[in-house]
Amino acid sequence: MSRVCHTCGKGPGTGNSVSHANNKTRRRWLPNLQTVKIVDEHGERRRVRVCTRCISAGKIAKAPPVTVQG
C-alpha cells in the first residue's frame, strides 16, 4: 500500500537533512496517514489511508460501525 492520501493525493516530500557541519543527506517527510473505514460511491465499506488533515476537515465520511444482531 502506497503512502499517498486517498482523498487529496498528498504523498512524501523530499529534501536534505543538514547537520551542524553542513553535511547534507537525503531524507523524506512522510504524511500523517491513518487507516479509516469509509463508504465508497458504490455503497461498499472499504479501508483506505487518509491524511489527518482530510479527516479533521470532514472530507471523508466514515463508515458507521457494523452491529451484529442475533
N, C-alpha and C positions, 0 to 999 in steps of 0.2 A: 504494500500500500504506500502510495507516494505521500510526501509531506507537503500537500497542497490543500488549501481550504476548498471544500465542496461549493461554497456559496460565492465567495469573492475571488477565488483563484490565487490568494496570497501564498507565496512559496518562500523558500530560504533566500536570504540575502547574503552576499559575499563581500569580503573586504580583507583587510590586513589586521593582524594582531601586531601592535607596535610595542616593543619592550623599552625599558628605560635607556638601553644602549642604542635605541632607534633601529633594532633589527626587526625586519618585517617577515611574518609568516602568514600564509593564507588561513582564513577562518570563515565560519558560516554562522549566521544568525538565523535560528530556526523559529518559525511562527509557533505561537502557543495554541496547538490544535488539541481539541477534545473530541472523543468519540461519542456521538449522540444518536439516538434513535429518532428518525423523522418519518412522517408520512409523505411519500412522494406524490407526484401528479397523477399516478395511476391508482392511488389509494392503498398502496402496499407499504408495510413498515420496512425500513432499511436502516442500517448502521452506516453513518458517514462521519468523516472527520471535518470539523468546522472550527474556525478560529474563535477565540473568546470574544473578539470584537463583534463578530456577527451574532453570536449567541446573546450578548448583552444588548445589542441594538434591536433584537427581535426579528432578525431577517429570516429566521427559520422557525417552523412550527414543530415543537417536539411532539412525538407520538404519545398519546395517553397510555398509562400503564395497562397491561393486559390483566383482566380479572378472570380467575379460574372459578367456574361455578360447578357445583356437584359434590 
